[in-house]
């Protein structure tokens, strides 16, 4: 007798390999294959070409008492957040700080002013996805960040506005909030570029899999949408905003595209039994 078992993916026959794996176990297997692919790629040039600024941002993050306070607050509040939890926030924070060190000095800011703007960029990085699980998370997150930083009594009103505007503007392909000063715009641009750097290798080591497992997206849905998702990733290359981001951001995305293409071949061969029949038939016809 043919037995069907509901694993939270689709109803599958007990005589198929899917019988032995839960949905999340399959995602974890694919994630491990993805991480092995990512490990073969070299470190992004951004981190090697700007090593001193990378190190400075790291030290600032570790030693600045205000950043430490915001970090502790976010760590206690953010949770998994649809794959955009604390690990994601910290990576964005460090790169936003690095970009501000680079761009601020190129703009001729005094060193004390650079340090102050790094503080704002890192606070924006920590708080930018604090409400990621909600609809209109950028807009709501901006208001939440404004209220949070107002309680700290160590920021000027204009500084809080700069952080809030940066969070409002960190989504791709959205209408931007108008920012009245170039200094405020730079905080926003540093946050945006640091966040979109994550669309490179990080997508395939953490973000995608966390989002899929938390949202419980069916395996076949993921496989059917994967090719379209990879194509949409390329559109991000044209959206970077800082001078540095415009040079190095597309390199992050190109690496992500290469990883994504290689991973898709792995999915087609090693995980073919889970692919939707329509996708398999389409590939046969295209071949």
N, C-alpha and C positions, 0 to 999 in steps of 0.2 A: 504494500500500500504506500502511496506517495504522501509523505508527511511535510507539512509546511510549518515553518517556525518564524515568528515575528521577532526580528532582532532590533527593531527600531530603525532599520534601513528601508527595507522593502520585504515583502514576503518571499522567502527563498526556499528552495527545496533542500531537504536534509542531506541529499547526496551531493550538494555543491560545497566547495571549500568555505563559502561564507558561513556555513553551519558552525564552524569552529571559532569564529571570531566575532566579537562585538564590534559595533561601529567605531568606537574610540580605539579599540585595539588595531583596527585596520589603519586608521589615521596615524597612529603611533608608528606602525611599520613603515608607512610612506614617509613620515617625518624623519625617521632614522636614515632612510635612503637619501632623502633630500639633504640632510646634514652631512652625509659623506660626500655628496657632490659639492656642496658649498666649501667644505674643508680643502678641496683641491684648488680653489681659486686663491690668488694672492690677496694680501691686505689691500684695501682700497688706497689709492694714491693720496687721497685727502689726508689720511692719518700719517703717512710717511713724509709727505711734502711739508706738512705743518706740525711736525712733532712737538716743537716748543710750545705752540699755542694749545695743542691737545693736552700736554702735560700741565700747563697753567690752568686750563679749565678744570682738569681733574683735581688739582690742589685747591682751587677756589671752592669747588663743590664740597670737598672734604673738610675745609677749615673755616668757611664763612659761617658765622653763627646764625644769620638770618636764613640762609639756604638750608642749613641743618634743621632749623625749626620748621620750615615749609616741607622739607623732605619727610620729617617725622609725621607731620600732619597728613601728608598724602599717603604715606605708608600705612597709616591707620585707617584710611578712608576709602582707598581706591578699589581694593579687591581685584578680581580677575578682569572685570570691565571689558568683556568681549575681546579678549586678546590684547588689550591695550592697558595692561596693569603697570605695576611699579617698574618692572624691568624695562618696558618700553619708555616710560616717562623719564627714567634716568638716562637712557641712551640719548633721547632727544635733548635732554637738559645739557649733557656734556657737549654734544655737537653744537647746540645753540650758543653755548659759552665760547667754544672754540671759534665759531664764526664771528662772534662779536669781538673777540680779541683781534682777529685778523682784520675785519672790516673797520672796526673803530680806529685802529692805528692807521690804516690806509686812508681814512678820512681826516686824519690829523687831530683826533681827540687827545686831550691830555691824559696821562696815565691814570690819575685818580678818576677822571670821568669815564675812561674805558672800564675801569673796575666797577664803577657804579652801574654802567649799562650791562655789564656781564651779569651782575646781580639780577637785573630785571629780566634778562634773557633766560637765566637759569630758573627763576621763579615761574616764568611763563612756561618753560619746558616741563617743570614738575606738575603744573596745574592744568595743562592744556587739555588733557583727556579725563579730567576728574569726573565728568558726567557722561562719559563715552557711551554708556548703555542707554542713554535717553535720546529721544528724538530731538533734533536741533541742538545737538550736544555742544557745538562751538558757541552758539549764542548763549545758551544757558550756562555753560562753563565760564564764559566771560563775566557774566553777572555774579556767579558764585565766587570767582577769583577776586573780583572787585570787593565784594563784601568781606572775604577772608582777609585780604591784605589791609583793608581799612582798619581791621581790629588789631593790627600789629603796631601801629603808632610809630613806625620808622620809615614810612614812605611819604613822599610828597604826592599830592592829588594827581599831578601830571604823570608821575611815574606809574601810579596805579592804573591810570587811563591807558598808558602805553602797554602795560601787561594785558589788560582786558581787551584792547583792540587787537593785539597780537593773537590772542586766543580766538577771538571772533573770526579772524582772517586765516586760520591755519588749515582750512579745508580746501582741497583742489576744486577748481571749476565752479566756484561759488562767487556771488557778488560780494565785493569787498567793502568793508566799513572804511569810510574816508578817514585818513590819518593826516593831521594838519602840519606835523613837523617831520623833517627828514630823520631826526633822531628817533622819533617814535616809529616811523616806517622801518627803520633798520632793525629794531627789536622784532617787529612783525615778520620781516623778511628772514631774519636769522632763525626764528622759530619755525617758519614754514619750511625752509630748506632742510633744517635738521630733522623735521618730521618726515619729509619725503625721502631723505636718505634711507629711511627704514624700508622703503619700497624696493630696495635692492636685495642683497643677500639675507637680511633680517626677515624678510617676508617668508623665506623658505626654511629658516631655522626655528622660528617661533610663531610669528604673528598669525599666519594663515591657519596653522594647526590649532592654535589656541582658540581662534574665532570659530572654527568648524566644530571643535569638541564642545565648546561652551554653548554654542547655538544649536547643537545636535542636528546639523545639516546632513541630510541623507547622502550616503556615499555616491549614489548614482546622480544626484543633483549636482554635487561637486564636480564629478567627472564630466558631466554634460556641459557645464559652464566654464570649465578650465581653459579651453582654447580661447574663448572670448575674453576671459580675464587676463590672459597673457597679452593679447593684442591691446587691451585698454591700458595696460601697464606702460606701454611705449609712449602714450600721450603725455605722461608726467614729465618726460624729458624736456619739453618745451616750457615748463611752468616755473622753473627755478628763478629766484628773485634777486639774490645777492650776486655781486660780481664773482665771488668765489663759488657760490652754488651753481651758477650758470656754466662754470668750467667743469666742476667735479661732480655735480649732481647727475648729469647724463651718464657718467661712468658707473655710478651706483646702479642706475636703471639698466644699462647695457649688461652689467654683470647679472642682475636679476633676470633679465630676459634669457641670457644664456643658460642660467641654472634652470629656469622654468622650462625651456625647450628640452633640455636633457632629462629633466624629471618626467616630462610628459612621455618620453620614450620608455622610461622605466614603468610608468603607469600602464602604458599600452601593452607591455610585454609581461611584466611580473604581476600585474593586478588586473589583467584583462577580464577575468571572470566576474569582476564587479562593475565593469563598464556597461552603460546602457546599450541595449541591443541596437538602437537607432544609431548611436555613435559608431559602433563597430561596422554596421552596414554602410554608413556614409564613408568611412575610411576605406572600405573595400572598393566602393564605387570610384572614389578619387584615385586610388592606386591603379 
